[in-house]
Amino acid sequence: MFTDEEKEAVYKVIFTRRDVRSFLPDPVPQSAVDRILEAAHHGPSVGFMQPWNFILIDDDHIKEQLAWAADKERRALAIHYENDDRSEKFLDLKIEGLKEAPLTICVTCDPSRGGSHVLGRNSIPETDMMSTACAIQNMWLASCAEGLAMGWVSFYKKADVRDILGIPPHIDPVALLSIGWTDVYPKAPILETEKWRKRERLKELIFHNKWAALGSI
């Protein structure tokens, strides 16, 4: 059982967590990094496959290479947003954060871990990626609880990241996560404050018993 204060703290972290793009150069304490990785490693995984690995990157030259890979993809994505200045600004911020943050963590997924017959994965192969996403979410919440900021860079060619970090061909580089201190921690998601789109109404997303069968909550 958890106390009311403990439950309140959990929900506070969930609602406070943000995708941050601006970082200070101050180093992140190793003890905090260890706790964040431990939280990730305790993420739920289908069939207890634990498909993740974590590559810690603090070398400025390697971070510049990763920023190059992201910028290359940013320029490709920009074609789809030629008349939207907000998107250009947002994509630029992601790359700057990747270079600014003192630490970047590449989270990978190994689809071969656990062998050919992993409980649950036989039916739904994507569960290895889902499990990795659960680990990343734990990292995000733990970082927030530590007072640290985290930003997820989600646009790059996987082949580029594999080449830069020496990742084997069968391993999936799922995420590049920038971690560090910040003096700009948004009170709401950036895309929400930039009026990219509105948050969906939860009530309209909940069905009862069958698809599109609305009820009341």
Phi and psi in degrees as GROMACS dihedral restraints (atoms count N, CA, C in turn):
[ dihedral_restraints ]
;  ai    aj    ak    al  type     phi  dphi    fc
    3     4     5     6     1  -112.0    20    10
    4     5     6     7     1   146.3    20    10
    6     7     8     9     1   -72.4    20    10
    7     8     9    10     1   164.7    20    10
    9    10    11    12     1   -59.7    20    10
   10    11    12    13     1   -38.2    20    10
   12    13    14    15     1   -65.2    20    10
   13    14    15    16     1   -39.7    20    10
   15    16    17    18     1   -66.9    20    10
   16    17    18    19     1   -42.0    20    10
   18    19    20    21     1   -64.0    20    10
   19    20    21    22     1   -41.1    20    10
   21    22    23    24     1   -61.6    20    10
   22    23    24    25     1   -38.1    20    10
   24    25    26    27     1   -64.9    20    10
   25    26    27    28     1   -40.7    20    10
   27    28    29    30     1   -60.6    20    10
   28    29    30    31     1   -49.3    20    10
   30    31    32    33     1   -67.8    20    10
   31    32    33    34     1   -32.7    20    10
   33    34    35    36     1   -62.2    20    10
   34    35    36    37     1   -43.3    20    10
   36    37    38    39     1   -64.9    20    10
   37    38    39    40     1   -42.4    20    10
   39    40    41    42     1   -58.9    20    10
   40    41    42    43     1   -45.1    20    10
   42    43    44    45     1   -82.1    20    10
   43    44    45    46     1   -16.6    20    10
   45    46    47    48     1   -89.1    20    10
   46    47    48    49     1   -29.9    20    10
   48    49    50    51     1   -54.3    20    10
   49    50    51    52     1   135.3    20    10
   51    52    53    54     1  -134.8    20    10
   52    53    54    55     1   157.7    20    10
   54    55    56    57     1   -88.8    20    10
   55    56    57    58     1   102.8    20    10
   57    58    59    60     1   -98.2    20    10
   58    59    60    61     1   146.9    20    10
   60    61    62    63     1  -121.8    20    10
   61    62    63    64     1    -9.8    20    10
   63    64    65    66     1  -118.9    20    10
   64    65    66    67     1   126.9    20    10
   66    67    68    69     1  -130.3    20    10
   67    68    69    70     1   151.1    20    10
   69    70    71    72     1   -90.2    20    10
   70    71    72    73     1   155.8    20    10
   72    73    74    75     1   -77.7    20    10
   73    74    75    76     1    -7.9    20    10
   75    76    77    78     1   -57.9    20    10
   76    77    78    79     1   137.5    20    10
   78    79    80    81     1   -66.7    20    10
   79    80    81    82     1   152.4    20    10
   81    82    83    84     1   -90.8    20    10
   82    83    84    85     1   128.8    20    10
   84    85    86    87     1   -57.1    20    10
   85    86    87    88     1   136.1    20    10
   87    88    89    90     1   -60.2    20    10
   88    89    90    91     1   -33.5    20    10
   90    91    92    93     1   -62.9    20    10
   91    92    93    94     1   -36.8    20    10
   93    94    95    96     1   -69.6    20    10
   94    95    96    97     1   -41.3    20    10
   96    97    98    99     1   -59.8    20    10
   97    98    99   100     1   -42.9    20    10
   99   100   101   102     1   -60.5    20    10
  100   101   102   103     1   -42.4    20    10
  102   103   104   105     1   -67.8    20    10
  103   104   105   106     1   -38.6    20    10
  105   106   107   108     1   -64.1    20    10
  106   107   108   109     1   -42.9    20    10
  108   109   110   111     1   -68.7    20    10
  109   110   111   112     1   -35.4    20    10
  111   112   113   114     1   -64.8    20    10
  112   113   114   115     1   -38.6    20    10
  114   115   116   117     1   -63.2    20    10
  115   116   117   118     1   -42.3    20    10
  117   118   119   120     1   -61.7    20    10
  118   119   120   121     1   -42.8    20    10
  120   121   122   123     1   -69.2    20    10
  121   122   123   124     1   -13.6    20    10
  123   124   125   126     1   -99.9    20    10
  124   125   126   127     1    12.2    20    10
  126   127   128   129     1   -66.5    20    10
  127   128   129   130     1   150.2    20    10
  129   130   131   132     1   -69.7    20    10
  130   131   132   133     1   141.0    20    10
  132   133   134   135     1  -136.8    20    10
  133   134   135   136     1   135.7    20    10
  135   136   137   138     1   -61.7    20    10
  136   137   138   139     1   131.6    20    10
  138   139   140   141     1    65.0    20    10
  139   140   141   142     1    15.3    20    10
  141   142   143   144     1    51.5    20    10
  142   143   144   145     1    38.2    20    10
  144   145   146   147     1   -75.9    20    10
  145   146   147   148     1   -26.2    20    10
  147   148   149   150     1    46.3    20    10
  148   149   150   151     1    64.5    20    10
  150   151   152   153     1   -78.7    20    10
  151   152   153   154     1     2.3    20    10
  153   154   155   156     1   -90.2    20    10
  154   155   156   157     1   153.1    20    10
  156   157   158   159     1  -134.1    20    10
  157   158   159   160     1   160.3    20    10
  159   160   161   162     1  -129.9    20    10
  160   161   162   163     1   119.1    20    10
  162   163   164   165     1  -103.0    20    10
  163   164   165   166     1   114.1    20    10
  165   166   167   168     1   -88.3    20    10
  166   167   168   169     1   125.2    20    10
  168   169   170   171     1  -123.9    20    10
  169   170   171   172     1   112.7    20    10
  171   172   173   174     1  -123.7    20    10
  172   173   174   175     1     4.8    20    10
  174   175   176   177     1   -80.7    20    10
  175   176   177   178     1   121.7    20    10
  177   178   179   180     1   -61.6    20    10
  178   179   180   181     1   -36.1    20    10
  180   181   182   183     1   -64.6    20    10
  181   182   183   184     1   -42.4    20    10
  183   184   185   186     1   -68.2    20    10
  184   185   186   187     1   -38.7    20    10
  186   187   188   189     1   -62.6    20    10
  187   188   189   190     1   -37.4    20    10
  189   190   191   192     1   -63.5    20    10
  190   191   192   193     1   -38.5    20    10
  192   193   194   195     1   -65.3    20    10
  193   194   195   196     1   -41.9    20    10
  195   196   197   198     1   -65.2    20    10
  196   197   198   199     1   -38.5    20    10
  198   199   200   201     1   -63.7    20    10
  199   200   201   202     1   -37.4    20    10
  201   202   203   204     1   -61.5    20    10
  202   203   204   205     1   -44.7    20    10
  204   205   206   207     1   -62.1    20    10
  205   206   207   208     1   -41.2    20    10
  207   208   209   210     1   -69.5    20    10
  208   209   210   211     1   -38.5    20    10
  210   211   212   213     1   -67.5    20    10
  211   212   213   214     1   -36.3    20    10
  213   214   215   216     1   -59.7    20    10
  214   215   216   217     1   -42.7    20    10
  216   217   218   219     1   -72.8    20    10
  217   218   219   220     1   -33.6    20    10
  219   220   221   222     1   -58.7    20    10
  220   221   222   223     1   -44.5    20    10
  222   223   224   225     1   -64.9    20    10
  223   224   225   226     1   -33.6    20    10
  225   226   227   228     1   -69.2    20    10
  226   227   228   229     1   -40.6    20    10
  228   229   230   231     1   -68.6    20    10
  229   230   231   232     1   -29.2    20    10
  231   232   233   234     1   -60.0    20    10
  232   233   234   235     1   -24.8    20    10
  234   235   236   237     1   -58.4    20    10
  235   236   237   238     1   -33.6    20    10
  237   238   239   240     1   -81.6    20    10
  238   239   240   241     1    -9.6    20    10
  240   241   242   243     1  -130.1    20    10
  241   242   243   244     1    40.1    20    10
  243   244   245   246     1   -61.7    20    10
  244   245   246   247     1   -29.5    20    10
  246   247   248   249     1  -105.9    20    10
  247   248   249   250     1    21.3    20    10
  249   250   251   252     1  -129.2    20    10
  250   251   252   253     1    99.7    20    10
  252   253   254   255     1   -64.3    20    10
  253   254   255   256     1   -28.7    20    10
  255   256   257   258     1   -62.9    20    10
  256   257   258   259     1   -40.6    20    10
  258   259   260   261     1   -66.5    20    10
  259   260   261   262     1   -40.8    20    10
  261   262   263   264     1   -59.2    20    10
  262   263   264   265     1   -45.4    20    10
  264   265   266   267     1   -62.2    20    10
  265   266   267   268     1   -44.7    20    10
  267   268   269   270     1   -65.4    20    10
  268   269   270   271     1   -44.6    20    10
  270   271   272   273     1   -64.4    20    10
  271   272   273   274     1   -37.9    20    10
  273   274   275   276     1   -62.0    20    10
  274   275   276   277     1   -42.4    20    10
  276   277   278   279     1   -60.8    20    10
  277   278   279   280     1   -38.8    20    10
  279   280   281   282     1   -59.3    20    10
  280   281   282   283     1   -43.3    20    10
  282   283   284   285     1   -72.2    20    10
  283   284   285   286     1   -39.9    20    10
  285   286   287   288     1   -62.1    20    10
  286   287   288   289     1   -40.1    20    10
  288   289   290   291     1   -63.2    20    10
  289   290   291   292     1   -35.9    20    10
  291   292   293   294     1   -63.0    20    10
  292   293   294   295     1   -34.9    20    10
  294   295   296   297     1   -83.4    20    10
  295   296   297   298     1   -32.5    20    10
  297   298   299   300     1   -75.2    20    10
  298   299   300   301     1   -41.9    20    10
  300   301   302   303     1   -60.7    20    10
  301   302   303   304     1   137.7    20    10
  303   304   305   306     1   -68.1    20    10
  304   305   306   307     1   -20.3    20    10
  306   307   308   309     1  -139.3    20    10
  307   308   309   310     1   133.8    20    10
  309   310   311   312     1  -120.0    20    10
  310   311   312   313     1   137.3    20    10
  312   313   314   315     1  -118.5    20    10
  313   314   315   316     1   122.2    20    10
  315   316   317   318     1   -92.7    20    10
  316   317   318   319     1   120.0    20    10
  318   319   320   321     1  -100.0    20    10
  319   320   321   322     1   125.7    20    10
  321   322   323   324     1  -114.0    20    10
  322   323   324   325     1   165.5    20    10
  324   325   326   327     1  -129.2    20    10
  325   326   327   328     1   126.9    20    10
  327   328   329   330     1  -105.0    20    10
  328   329   330   331     1   102.5    20    10
  330   331   332   333     1   -69.8    20    10
  331   332   333   334     1    -9.9    20    10
  333   334   335   336     1   -94.9    20    10
  334   335   336   337     1    -7.3    20    10
  336   337   338   339     1   -67.4    20    10
  337   338   339   340     1   132.9    20    10
  339   340   341   342     1    94.5    20    10
  340   341   342   343     1    -5.4    20    10
  342   343   344   345     1    89.8    20    10
  343   344   345   346     1  -168.4    20    10
  345   346   347   348     1   -76.8    20    10
  346   347   348   349     1   -23.7    20    10
  348   349   350   351     1  -126.1    20    10
  349   350   351   352     1    87.8    20    10
  351   352   353   354     1   -98.2    20    10
  352   353   354   355     1   130.3    20    10
  354   355   356   357     1   -53.5    20    10
  355   356   357   358     1   121.3    20    10
  357   358   359   360     1    95.0    20    10
  358   359   360   361     1   -37.8    20    10
  360   361   362   363     1   -75.4    20    10
  361   362   363   364     1   -25.0    20    10
  363   364   365   366     1   -57.9    20    10
  364   365   366   367     1   -37.4    20    10
  366   367   368   369     1   -81.7    20    10
  367   368   369   370     1   -42.4    20    10
  369   370   371   372     1  -128.5    20    10
  370   371   372   373     1    95.0    20    10
  372   373   374   375     1   -58.8    20    10
  373   374   375   376     1   -29.4    20    10
  375   376   377   378     1   -69.4    20    10
  376   377   378   379     1    -4.4    20    10
  378   379   380   381     1   -65.3    20    10
  379   380   381   382     1   -21.4    20    10
  381   382   383   384     1   -66.3    20    10
  382   383   384   385     1   -40.4    20    10
  384   385   386   387     1   -69.0    20    10
  385   386   387   388     1   -38.3    20    10
  387   388   389   390     1   -61.8    20    10
  388   389   390   391     1   -40.2    20    10
  390   391   392   393     1   -64.1    20    10
  391   392   393   394     1   -41.9    20    10
  393   394   395   396     1   -63.0    20    10
  394   395   396   397     1   -39.3    20    10
  396   397   398   399     1   -62.4    20    10
  397   398   399   400     1   -36.3    20    10
  399   400   401   402     1   -63.1    20    10
  400   401   402   403     1   -39.7    20    10
  402   403   404   405     1   -64.0    20    10
  403   404   405   406     1   -40.6    20    10
  405   406   407   408     1   -65.0    20    10
  406   407   408   409     1   -41.8    20    10
  408   409   410   411     1   -62.1    20    10
  409   410   411   412     1   -39.4    20    10
  411   412   413   414     1   -60.0    20    10
  412   413   414   415     1   -40.2    20    10
  414   415   416   417     1   -61.4    20    10
  415   416   417   418     1   -42.6    20    10
  417   418   419   420     1   -63.9    20    10
  418   419   420   421     1   -45.7    20    10
  420   421   422   423     1   -67.7    20    10
  421   422   423   424     1   -39.8    20    10
  423   424   425   426     1   -65.6    20    10
  424   425   426   427     1   -40.2    20    10
  426   427   428   429     1   -61.1    20    10
  427   428   429   430     1   -43.2    20    10
  429   430   431   432     1   -61.8    20    10
  430   431   432   433     1   -43.1    20    10
  432   433   434   435     1   -63.6    20    10
  433   434   435   436     1   -30.2    20    10
  435   436   437   438     1   -79.9    20    10
  436   437   438   439     1    -5.5    20    10
  438   439   440   441     1    83.2    20    10
  439   440   441   442     1    11.7    20    10
  441   442   443   444     1   -98.9    20    10
  442   443   444   445     1   158.6    20    10
  444   445   446   447     1  -103.7    20    10
  445   446   447   448     1   148.3    20    10
  447   448   449   450     1  -135.1    20    10
  448   449   450   451     1   139.2    20    10
  450   451   452   453     1  -128.9    20    10
  451   452   453   454     1   136.2    20    10
  453   454   455   456     1  -103.7    20    10
  454   455   456   457     1   112.9    20    10
  456   457   458   459     1   -88.0    20    10
  457   458   459   460     1   117.2    20    10
  459   460   461   462     1  -118.6    20    10
  460   461   462   463     1    13.8    20    10
  462   463   464   465     1  -128.8    20    10
  463   464   465   466     1   115.7    20    10
  465   466   467   468     1  -173.7    20    10
  466   467   468   469     1   159.7    20    10
  468   469   470   471     1   -83.5    20    10
  469   470   471   472     1   127.6    20    10
  471   472   473   474     1   -60.1    20    10
  472   473   474   475     1   -33.8    20    10
  474   475   476   477     1   -62.0    20    10
  475   476   477   478     1   -37.4    20    10
  477   478   479   480     1   -63.8    20    10
  478   479   480   481     1   -46.8    20    10
  480   481   482   483     1   -66.0    20    10
  481   482   483   484     1   -38.8    20    10
  483   484   485   486     1   -60.3    20    10
  484   485   486   487     1   -44.1    20    10
  486   487   488   489     1   -64.3    20    10
  487   488   489   490     1   -44.3    20    10
  489   490   491   492     1   -65.9    20    10
  490   491   492   493     1   -40.9    20    10
  492   493   494   495     1  -101.0    20    10
  493   494   495   496     1     1.9    20    10
  495   496   497   498     1    66.9    20    10
  496   497   498   499     1    36.9    20    10
  498   499   500   501     1   -86.0    20    10
  499   500   501   502     1   132.6    20    10
  501   502   503   504     1   -59.4    20    10
  502   503   504   505     1   154.5    20    10
  504   505   506   507     1   -60.3    20    10
  505   506   507   508     1   -30.2    20    10
  507   508   509   510     1   -86.7    20    10
  508   509   510   511     1    -5.8    20    10
  510   511   512   513     1   -91.8    20    10
  511   512   513   514     1   134.8    20    10
  513   514   515   516     1   -97.8    20    10
  514   515   516   517     1   115.6    20    10
  516   517   518   519     1   -77.4    20    10
  517   518   519   520     1    96.5    20    10
  519   520   521   522     1   -76.0    20    10
  520   521   522   523     1   -38.9    20    10
  522   523   524   525     1  -151.9    20    10
  523   524   525   526     1   145.7    20    10
  525   526   527   528     1  -110.2    20    10
  526   527   528   529     1   115.3    20    10
  528   529   530   531     1  -111.4    20    10
  529   530   531   532     1   119.2    20    10
  531   532   533   534     1   -89.0    20    10
  532   533   534   535     1   133.4    20    10
  534   535   536   537     1  -131.8    20    10
  535   536   537   538     1   135.6    20    10
  537   538   539   540     1   177.9    20    10
  538   539   540   541     1  -177.8    20    10
  540   541   542   543     1   -82.1    20    10
  541   542   543   544     1   156.5    20    10
  543   544   545   546     1  -145.7    20    10
  544   545   546   547     1   152.5    20    10
  546   547   548   549     1  -108.9    20    10
  547   548   549   550     1     9.0    20    10
  549   550   551   552     1  -129.8    20    10
  550   551   552   553     1    87.5    20    10
  552   553   554   555     1  -107.9    20    10
  553   554   555   556     1   108.9    20    10
  555   556   557   558     1   -62.3    20    10
  556   557   558   559     1   144.2    20    10
  558   559   560   561     1   -79.5    20    10
  559   560   561   562     1   -18.6    20    10
  561   562   563   564     1  -142.2    20    10
  562   563   564   565     1   161.1    20    10
  564   565   566   567     1   -53.8    20    10
  565   566   567   568     1   139.8    20    10
  567   568   569   570     1   -57.2    20    10
  568   569   570   571     1   -44.4    20    10
  570   571   572   573     1   -67.6    20    10
  571   572   573   574     1   -24.1    20    10
  573   574   575   576     1   -75.1    20    10
  574   575   576   577     1   -45.2    20    10
  576   577   578   579     1   -68.7    20    10
  577   578   579   580     1   -28.6    20    10
  579   580   581   582     1   -82.2    20    10
  580   581   582   583     1     4.4    20    10
  582   583   584   585     1    57.7    20    10
  583   584   585   586     1    35.2    20    10
  585   586   587   588     1   -61.9    20    10
  586   587   588   589     1   -47.5    20    10
  588   589   590   591     1  -162.9    20    10
  589   590   591   592     1   164.3    20    10
  591   592   593   594     1   -88.1    20    10
  592   593   594   595     1   153.6    20    10
  594   595   596   597     1   -66.9    20    10
  595   596   597   598     1   135.0    20    10
  597   598   599   600     1   -65.6    20    10
  598   599   600   601     1   149.7    20    10
  600   601   602   603     1   -79.3    20    10
  601   602   603   604     1   122.1    20    10
  603   604   605   606     1   -55.7    20    10
  604   605   606   607     1   -41.3    20    10
  606   607   608   609     1   -56.5    20    10
  607   608   609   610     1   -34.1    20    10
  609   610   611   612     1   -81.7    20    10
  610   611   612   613     1    -5.9    20    10
  612   613   614   615     1  -102.6    20    10
  613   614   615   616     1    -1.9    20    10
  615   616   617   618     1  -106.4    20    10
  616   617   618   619     1   121.4    20    10
  618   619   620   621     1  -109.2    20    10
  619   620   621   622     1   163.3    20    10
  621   622   623   624     1  -123.3    20    10
  622   623   624   625     1   118.0    20    10
  624   625   626   627     1    71.7    20    10
  625   626   627   628     1   -42.7    20    10
  627   628   629   630     1  -139.0    20    10
  628   629   630   631     1   159.6    20    10
  630   631   632   633     1   -56.5    20    10
  631   632   633   634     1   133.8    20    10
  633   634   635   636     1    68.0    20    10
  634   635   636   637     1     9.1    20    10
  636   637   638   639     1   -88.9    20    10
  637   638   639   640     1    98.0    20    10
  639   640   641   642     1   -75.5    20    10
  640   641   642   643     1   145.5    20    10
  642   643   644   645     1  -130.3    20    10
  643   644   645   646     1  -150.6    20    10
  645   646   647   648     1  -133.9    20    10
  646   647   648   649     1   144.9    20    10
